[in-house]
Amino acid sequence: MLDSKVVVITGGAGLIGKEFARAVTGSGGVAVIADIDKAAAENARKEIMENLSDIKGDVAAVELDITSEASLQNCIEELDRRYGHIDGLVNNAYPRNKNYGNHFFDVKYEDFVENVGLNLGGYFLTSQQFALYFKKQGYGNIVNISSIYGVIAPKFDIYHGTSMTVPVEYAAIKSALIHLTRYMAKYFKGENIRVNAISPGGILDNQPRPFLDAYAKECMTKGMLDKSDLNGTLLFLLSDMSRHITGQNIIVDDGFTL
């Protein structure tokens, strides 16, 4: 589906990012693991190359800070020299400060502003810089990773009995990202640059059993998703099969938001 397409995945060394890189590589594309932790990006690249038996494409690792214009420009220039084209960007990085994740009444104004700036601001800056490249190239494709909690209000009851919550910054960032997706799709009219979003449900990552059981009751058949459950939607949006789809948000959540 992605034969020879070069796809940059920010936060590519993380849980979901690494899975996205596997999917892109397995579909014939070049997955660029772009992460602020260069060592982690290189380790992820090696792991994919060693463990993916049906590799059809290639995988690369680059250092990238999505909040730095200089870092973004260096990344774009390096990839352009190496490949001659960049076909897609997956905005998947998740920068945050050490105080991220506090309950609502414990969140300080400074932390709220910083975390929204790091994450949503980083998505904006990354999209802006890649879109400039895409304009010169004549085409491009951006996929933003949002969340079910960018679509609906959190179901706080499922967190009872655990230390977990939905950070207020997360809800603000992810909901804004969906509208930023629509804004950019409309703004790039005539530029041949598509922009879409995926809003996943929860991804299994060693959450406590009471939470998993409560979450599953809100779903249709499965409950929490495996990280690989997003691959089909991602590959579809990155491929030419979706060439006339832009400004859309696709929810993958086993019916949680219904």
Buried (B, 14 or more C-beta within 10 A) or exposed (E): BBEEBBBBBBBBBBEBBBBBBBBBBBBBBBBBBBBBBBEBBBBBBEBBEEEBEEBBBBBBBBBBBBBBEEBBEBBBEBBBEEBEBBBBBBBBBBBBEEBBBBEEEEBEEEBBEBBBBBBBBBBBBBBEBBBBBBBEBEEBBBBBBBBBBBBBEBBEEBBEEEEEBBBBBBBBBBBBBBEBBBBBBEEBEEEBBBBBBBBBBBBBEEBEEBBBEBBBEBBEEBBBBEBEBBBEBBBBBBBEEBEEEBBBBBBBBBEBBE
